[in-house]
Amino acid sequence: MISIKTDGVRIAIYSLFFFSSHHLTDRYENLRAFIEAFGDDVQTKVLKFYVAFKRIKNFVCVNIARKKREIVVWVKLNPQAFDLEKEKGFLRDVTNVGHLGTGDLEISIKNDIDLEKGKTLILQSYEEN
């Protein structure tokens, strides 16, 4: 179990999943393992509201949206390079929108198909950053 200390309160990262379904936690673990397998240069930083994965700088940030029953991922890719209208509900341009993580392209992972599609974009973000 990974834990952090914030404002004197010990918070376990897996407490994010306490009220989440096992499908959501399994999907997150699959995603985490995929990202960490990129190489020894990948570092995981657990922050108060999200988990950041970085080399020198963040290339992907992950948040669990329990109420929406999805994983929200922000990647450092140019949103204009994608057909956002075609991918509505999966991809979103958050360039001028306040959001938690680093990156201008938001990926909403609601199921295993979204997870596999998202992995391609996460790998692209890793390679470009």
C-alpha positions in Angstrom: 0.0 0.0 0.0 1.3 3.4 -1.0 0.6 6.2 1.4 1.3 9.9 1.7 1.2 12.5 4.5 -0.9 15.6 3.8 -1.5 18.3 6.4 -0.6 15.8 9.2 -3.2 13.3 8.1 -2.0 10.0 6.7 -3.9 9.1 3.5 -3.6 5.7 1.8 -3.9 5.8 -1.9 -6.1 2.7 -1.9 -8.6 4.6 0.3 -9.6 6.3 -3.0 -11.0 2.9 -3.9 -12.7 2.1 -0.6 -16.2 2.9 -2.0 -15.4 2.0 -5.6 -16.5 -1.2 -7.4 -14.0 -3.9 -8.0 -14.3 -3.2 -11.7 -13.0 0.3 -11.2 -10.1 -0.8 -9.0 -9.2 -3.6 -11.3 -9.2 -1.1 -14.2 -7.0 1.3 -12.3 -4.5 -1.5 -11.3 -4.4 -2.6 -15.0 -3.7 1.0 -16.0 -1.0 1.6 -13.3 0.8 -1.6 -14.2 0.7 -0.6 -17.9 2.2 2.8 -17.2 4.9 1.6 -14.8 6.0 -1.0 -17.4 7.1 1.7 -19.8 10.5 1.8 -18.1 12.6 2.4 -15.0 12.4 6.2 -15.7 8.7 6.3 -14.8 8.0 7.7 -11.4 4.7 7.6 -9.5 3.7 10.6 -7.4 0.7 10.3 -5.2 -0.9 13.7 -4.7 -4.0 14.7 -2.7 -6.5 14.5 -5.5 -4.8 12.4 -8.2 -1.8 10.2 -9.1 0.8 11.6 -11.4 3.1 9.5 -13.5 6.2 11.3 -14.7 9.6 11.0 -16.3 11.1 14.5 -15.7 7.7 16.1 -16.0 4.2 14.6 -15.7 3.0 12.8 -18.8 -0.2 11.4 -17.4 -2.4 12.1 -14.3 -5.1 9.8 -13.1 -8.1 10.4 -10.9 -10.9 8.1 -9.7 -14.3 9.6 -10.2 -16.3 7.2 -8.0 -19.6 8.8 -8.4 -19.3 8.7 -12.2 -17.8 5.2 -12.0 -15.0 6.1 -14.2 -11.3 6.8 -14.3 -10.3 10.2 -15.5 -6.9 10.6 -17.1 -5.2 13.8 -18.3 -2.4 13.4 -20.8 0.0 16.0 -22.3 -1.2 15.8 -25.9 -2.5 18.5 -28.2 -6.4 18.1 -28.2 -6.5 19.8 -31.7 -4.9 16.7 -33.1 -8.0 14.6 -32.3 -11.6 14.5 -33.6 -13.2 15.4 -30.3 -16.7 15.4 -31.8 -16.3 11.8 -32.9 -14.9 10.8 -29.5 -17.4 12.8 -27.4 -17.7 11.2 -24.0 -14.3 9.6 -24.3 -12.0 12.6 -25.1 -12.4 16.2 -24.0 -10.3 19.4 -24.5 -9.6 20.8 -21.1 -7.1 23.4 -22.3 -9.1 26.4 -20.9 -11.0 24.4 -18.2 -9.9 24.2 -14.6 -9.0 20.5 -13.8 -6.9 18.6 -11.3 -4.1 17.0 -13.3 -1.5 18.0 -15.8 -2.4 17.9 -19.5 -4.8 19.4 -22.0 -6.5 16.2 -23.1 -8.9 14.4 -20.8 -9.7 10.7 -21.3 -12.8 9.2 -19.6 -12.4 5.5 -19.0 -15.7 3.9 -18.3 -15.1 0.3 -19.4 -12.4 -2.1 -20.7 -12.8 -0.9 -24.3 -12.1 2.7 -23.2 -9.1 1.4 -21.2 -7.5 -0.2 -24.2 -8.2 2.9 -26.4 -6.8 5.1 -23.6 -3.6 3.1 -23.3 -2.6 4.1 -26.9 -2.9 7.8 -26.0 -1.0 7.4 -22.7 1.8 5.6 -24.5 1.9 8.5 -27.1 2.0 11.0 -24.2 4.9 9.1 -22.6 6.8 9.0 -25.9 6.3 12.7 -26.7 7.2 13.9 -23.2 
